[in-house]
């Protein structure tokens, strides 16, 4: 019971995106010390030919607060490249010394 209470306390926000046989979960969790982080989980439904049952294959990414801007910038650049075919300006994200003041320069809209 205590373990379940701890798990519930750790997750503070969750949203899901259904995409065919896949579902993406975006969860904000909180450590015991109050630090928040994101988990991104891809869950794929798989059919087992041998016994006719279904199972779920999951892949999880943990995104910590200090990496949010770099992650969002890389994701926005990647989406922009897919939509336009134009390679975005490269950012040196290999060091923590180069921090952007904001992400205002990035258009993060996704057209569907």
Secondary structure as GFF3:
##gff-version 3
##sequence-region A 1 112
A	DSSP	alpha_helix	2	10	.	.	.	ID=ss1
A	DSSP	beta_strand	11	19	.	.	.	ID=ss2
A	DSSP	beta_strand	22	30	.	.	.	ID=ss3
A	DSSP	beta_strand	36	47	.	.	.	ID=ss4
A	DSSP	beta_strand	54	64	.	.	.	ID=ss5
A	DSSP	three_ten_helix	65	67	.	.	.	ID=ss6
A	DSSP	alpha_helix	68	84	.	.	.	ID=ss7
###
